[in-house]
Amino acid sequence: MRTSRRLLPFAALSISLALLAAGCSDPGEELTTTGSPGGRDDPLFVSIEVGGGFVPQGYDFRMPPTAVIYSDGQAFGVGAITLQYPGPAVLPVTKGQLTTAQVDEVLDAAKKAGLTGEPRDGGQPPVLDAPTTTITVVTDGRTHTSSFDALHEAPTEPPQNGDPPPGMNEEDFEARRQAREFVEFVGSMVGRDEVSQYQPERYRVLPLVVDRNEPTPAGEPGTEPQPQIRDWPFAHITLVENECAAVTGPDAANFRQALREANEMTRWRTQSGELYNLAVRPVLPHEPDCPEPQDSDAP
């Protein structure tokens, strides 16, 4: 059985980047955040995502990016949740607004950390089953992406005595140290007090099959929580095991209300009688309704 990771505040999920290599942008070079790929209405500036590792099915699918900033200053982050079990049916996302000066600060920090140059990965730390942190920065119409394995699990300082472990060198440790500093800075920007809860206009849904013959007792006081069963409210949106479905337009508002009355254990019953657990997450403005098939959380 796979173990699960409890969702933590943004700073604890921190991200990764610190690129020291040749090929990084010239310190005197002027960069702008304009020019998102695809010419979207919400040009992406920074995206930070954490995924992979030893987690249950559907975990990565329902996890929103830990931070997203657009060139106009719109900023999104993961909202805090309590340790109550079962948790919410969908993880909260916060929305805030950065000033032009703050966006410039983030751009400057990304440039100093090497995020606007050639990608770095921080080496291969000897840590198993840990997630990967991926950062995307879009500047001058160019997309720069770097990924770090076990950013939080691996140390940021080389051993005091002896050589670094295989797959890592001193530059990798420095890259990780700077990456964490960058993440903390971005977290302080995205997770400010002025943020509000994001009301998404689109949701992604991944149906996960459950044993329809498994009993669902009501439970007695003091016993473990039991899953509730709710009817899937959209006859025109077909649920197929391990295939992403999109809930958009007016349906999204109705689904939002249904999610408030559900939790992560809820089983949804289709008109044909199939029962599914749903991995659900809000879709941010720059994202497609569903990820590419190879990026879904299907086994």
Order of alpha helices (4+ residues) and beta strands (2+ residues): alpha-beta-alpha-beta-beta-beta-alpha-beta-beta-alpha-beta-beta-beta-beta-alpha-beta-beta
